[in-house]
Amino acid sequence: MKNLFTILLSAVAGAITALLFQRASSIAEAARKSRSLEEITPLYKEMVEKYTGDDQLYTDHQKAWIQFVRAAVQPNMTELEAQEVAQAVLSFHPPAYNFNPPMPASWEKEERQS
């Protein structure tokens, strides 16, 4: 009888402990709120101000947006935050007419001529 009472008491205590941990984890998950893109990375505001027009070169646009993506992609993002970052990346349009292909090295020019 004493063994049965001990087993029942430990089962009830385990169940109560499991419920408390489950409730605490659900409260912690619910407390996570999505942040705006500016809160995720302050670079976004700078990107919008400096690199939305056609004043900068294509390569400058590309380097700035790569830096933004590296700063924006963070672990433990909510789904909404990930969608905002993805939308910002998809809406990136560098100026097409400012693209200057890299110049080949001088030895490459000489090989082409011969």
Phi and psi in degrees as GROMACS dihedral restraints (atoms count N, CA, C in turn):
[ dihedral_restraints ]
;  ai    aj    ak    al  type     phi  dphi    fc
    3     4     5     6     1   -65.0    20    10
    4     5     6     7     1   -38.1    20    10
    6     7     8     9     1   -65.9    20    10
    7     8     9    10     1   -40.7    20    10
    9    10    11    12     1   -63.7    20    10
   10    11    12    13     1   -42.9    20    10
   12    13    14    15     1   -62.9    20    10
   13    14    15    16     1   -40.6    20    10
   15    16    17    18     1   -65.1    20    10
   16    17    18    19     1   -41.2    20    10
   18    19    20    21     1   -66.1    20    10
   19    20    21    22     1   -44.1    20    10
   21    22    23    24     1   -63.6    20    10
   22    23    24    25     1   -42.9    20    10
   24    25    26    27     1   -64.0    20    10
   25    26    27    28     1   -41.7    20    10
   27    28    29    30     1   -69.2    20    10
   28    29    30    31     1   -34.4    20    10
   30    31    32    33     1   -66.7    20    10
   31    32    33    34     1   -43.0    20    10
   33    34    35    36     1   -65.4    20    10
   34    35    36    37     1   -43.9    20    10
   36    37    38    39     1   -62.8    20    10
   37    38    39    40     1   -40.3    20    10
   39    40    41    42     1   -64.6    20    10
   40    41    42    43     1   -40.9    20    10
   42    43    44    45     1   -65.9    20    10
   43    44    45    46     1   -42.4    20    10
   45    46    47    48     1   -64.5    20    10
   46    47    48    49     1   -42.4    20    10
   48    49    50    51     1   -62.8    20    10
   49    50    51    52     1   -43.2    20    10
   51    52    53    54     1   -63.0    20    10
   52    53    54    55     1   -41.7    20    10
   54    55    56    57     1   -64.0    20    10
   55    56    57    58     1   -40.0    20    10
   57    58    59    60     1   -64.6    20    10
   58    59    60    61     1   -42.6    20    10
   60    61    62    63     1   -66.4    20    10
   61    62    63    64     1   -38.5    20    10
   63    64    65    66     1   -65.1    20    10
   64    65    66    67     1   -41.3    20    10
   66    67    68    69     1   -66.9    20    10
   67    68    69    70     1   -41.5    20    10
   69    70    71    72     1   -64.3    20    10
   70    71    72    73     1   -40.1    20    10
   72    73    74    75     1   -69.4    20    10
   73    74    75    76     1   -36.2    20    10
   75    76    77    78     1   -69.7    20    10
   76    77    78    79     1   -34.9    20    10
   78    79    80    81     1   -66.6    20    10
   79    80    81    82     1   -41.4    20    10
   81    82    83    84     1   -65.3    20    10
   82    83    84    85     1   -37.7    20    10
   84    85    86    87     1   -69.3    20    10
   85    86    87    88     1   -38.4    20    10
   87    88    89    90     1   -70.6    20    10
   88    89    90    91     1   -26.6    20    10
   90    91    92    93     1   -74.2    20    10
   91    92    93    94     1   -17.9    20    10
   93    94    95    96     1   -70.4    20    10
   94    95    96    97     1   119.9    20    10
   96    97    98    99     1  -114.1    20    10
   97    98    99   100     1   150.3    20    10
   99   100   101   102     1   -74.3    20    10
  100   101   102   103     1   139.2    20    10
  102   103   104   105     1   -97.8    20    10
  103   104   105   106     1   159.1    20    10
  105   106   107   108     1   -76.0    20    10
  106   107   108   109     1   166.7    20    10
  108   109   110   111     1   -62.7    20    10
  109   110   111   112     1   -34.8    20    10
  111   112   113   114     1   -67.7    20    10
  112   113   114   115     1   -31.1    20    10
  114   115   116   117     1   -76.2    20    10
  115   116   117   118     1   -33.2    20    10
  117   118   119   120     1   -65.6    20    10
  118   119   120   121     1   -50.1    20    10
  120   121   122   123     1  -143.3    20    10
  121   122   123   124     1   121.0    20    10
  123   124   125   126     1   -64.6    20    10
  124   125   126   127     1   -13.9    20    10
  126   127   128   129     1   -64.4    20    10
  127   128   129   130     1   -22.9    20    10
  129   130   131   132     1   -61.4    20    10
  130   131   132   133     1   -42.9    20    10
  132   133   134   135     1   -62.6    20    10
  133   134   135   136     1   -41.0    20    10
  135   136   137   138     1   -65.0    20    10
  136   137   138   139     1   -39.4    20    10
  138   139   140   141     1   -62.2    20    10
  139   140   141   142     1   -43.8    20    10
  141   142   143   144     1   -65.9    20    10
  142   143   144   145     1   -40.7    20    10
  144   145   146   147     1   -71.3    20    10
  145   146   147   148     1   -43.5    20    10
  147   148   149   150     1   -91.4    20    10
  148   149   150   151     1   -36.1    20    10
  150   151   152   153     1  -116.0    20    10
  151   152   153   154     1    24.9    20    10
  153   154   155   156     1   -94.4    20    10
  154   155   156   157     1   -20.6    20    10
  156   157   158   159     1   -91.2    20    10
  157   158   159   160     1  -170.1    20    10
  159   160   161   162     1  -106.3    20    10
  160   161   162   163     1    24.2    20    10
  162   163   164   165     1   -79.7    20    10
  163   164   165   166     1   -27.8    20    10
  165   166   167   168     1   -94.5    20    10
  166   167   168   169     1   162.5    20    10
  168   169   170   171     1   -74.4    20    10
  169   170   171   172     1   159.3    20    10
  171   172   173   174     1   -57.3    20    10
  172   173   174   175     1   -45.5    20    10
  174   175   176   177     1   -65.7    20    10
  175   176   177   178     1   -34.2    20    10
  177   178   179   180     1   -65.4    20    10
  178   179   180   181     1   -42.4    20    10
  180   181   182   183     1   -58.0    20    10
  181   182   183   184     1   -48.6    20    10
  183   184   185   186     1   -62.3    20    10
  184   185   186   187     1   -46.6    20    10
  186   187   188   189     1   -63.3    20    10
  187   188   189   190     1   -41.1    20    10
  189   190   191   192     1   -65.7    20    10
  190   191   192   193     1   -41.9    20    10
  192   193   194   195     1   -73.1    20    10
  193   194   195   196     1   -31.8    20    10
  195   196   197   198     1   -64.4    20    10
  196   197   198   199     1   -41.5    20    10
  198   199   200   201     1   -63.2    20    10
  199   200   201   202     1   -39.8    20    10
  201   202   203   204     1   -62.1    20    10
  202   203   204   205     1   -45.8    20    10
  204   205   206   207     1   -63.7    20    10
  205   206   207   208     1   -41.1    20    10
  207   208   209   210     1   -62.3    20    10
  208   209   210   211     1   -37.1    20    10
  210   211   212   213     1   -77.6    20    10
  211   212   213   214     1   -30.7    20    10
  213   214   215   216     1   -80.6    20    10
  214   215   216   217     1   -33.7    20    10
  216   217   218   219     1   -78.6    20    10
  217   218   219   220     1   110.5    20    10
  219   220   221   222     1  -128.9    20    10
  220   221   222   223     1   154.8    20    10
  222   223   224   225     1   -70.9    20    10
  223   224   225   226     1   158.0    20    10
  225   226   227   228     1    60.6    20    10
  226   227   228   229     1    36.5    20    10
  228   229   230   231     1   -80.1    20    10
  229   230   231   232     1   147.5    20    10
  231   232   233   234     1   -75.7    20    10
  232   233   234   235     1   167.5    20    10
  234   235   236   237     1   -64.5    20    10
  235   236   237   238     1   -38.6    20    10
  237   238   239   240     1   -64.6    20    10
  238   239   240   241     1   -42.0    20    10
  240   241   242   243     1   -62.9    20    10
  241   242   243   244     1   -42.2    20    10
  243   244   245   246     1   -63.7    20    10
  244   245   246   247     1   -38.3    20    10
  246   247   248   249     1   -67.0    20    10
  247   248   249   250     1   -37.5    20    10
  249   250   251   252     1   -65.6    20    10
  250   251   252   253     1   -42.0    20    10
  252   253   254   255     1   -65.0    20    10
  253   254   255   256     1   -43.8    20    10
  255   256   257   258     1   -62.2    20    10
  256   257   258   259     1   -40.6    20    10
  258   259   260   261     1   -65.1    20    10
  259   260   261   262     1   -38.7    20    10
  261   262   263   264     1   -64.5    20    10
  262   263   264   265     1   -38.9    20    10
  264   265   266   267     1   -68.6    20    10
  265   266   267   268     1   -41.8    20    10
  267   268   269   270     1   -68.1    20    10
  268   269   270   271     1   -27.3    20    10
  270   271   272   273     1   -86.8    20    10
  271   272   273   274     1     3.9    20    10
  273   274   275   276     1   -72.4    20    10
  274   275   276   277     1   119.2    20    10
  276   277   278   279     1  -129.7    20    10
  277   278   279   280     1   100.0    20    10
  279   280   281   282     1   -70.4    20    10
  280   281   282   283     1   157.5    20    10
  282   283   284   285     1   -67.2    20    10
  283   284   285   286     1   125.7    20    10
  285   286   287   288     1   -74.5    20    10
  286   287   288   289     1   -36.3    20    10
  288   289   290   291     1   -80.4    20    10
  289   290   291   292     1   -10.2    20    10
  291   292   293   294     1   -91.9    20    10
  292   293   294   295     1     7.7    20    10
  294   295   296   297     1   -75.3    20    10
  295   296   297   298     1   122.5    20    10
  297   298   299   300     1  -116.2    20    10
  298   299   300   301     1   111.5    20    10
  300   301   302   303     1   -63.6    20    10
  301   302   303   304     1   147.7    20    10
  303   304   305   306     1   -62.1    20    10
  304   305   306   307     1   139.7    20    10
  306   307   308   309     1   -75.3    20    10
  307   308   309   310     1   136.0    20    10
  309   310   311   312     1   -69.8    20    10
  310   311   312   313     1   154.0    20    10
  312   313   314   315     1   -65.1    20    10
  313   314   315   316     1   159.8    20    10
  315   316   317   318     1   -62.3    20    10
  316   317   318   319     1   -35.0    20    10
  318   319   320   321     1   -70.2    20    10
  319   320   321   322     1   -26.9    20    10
  321   322   323   324     1   -70.0    20    10
  322   323   324   325     1   -37.2    20    10
  324   325   326   327     1   -64.0    20    10
  325   326   327   328     1   -40.9    20    10
  327   328   329   330     1   -66.6    20    10
  328   329   330   331     1   -37.3    20    10
  330   331   332   333     1   -68.5    20    10
  331   332   333   334     1   -34.7    20    10
  333   334   335   336     1   -67.6    20    10
  334   335   336   337     1   -34.6    20    10
  336   337   338   339     1   -73.2    20    10
  337   338   339   340     1   -29.9    20    10
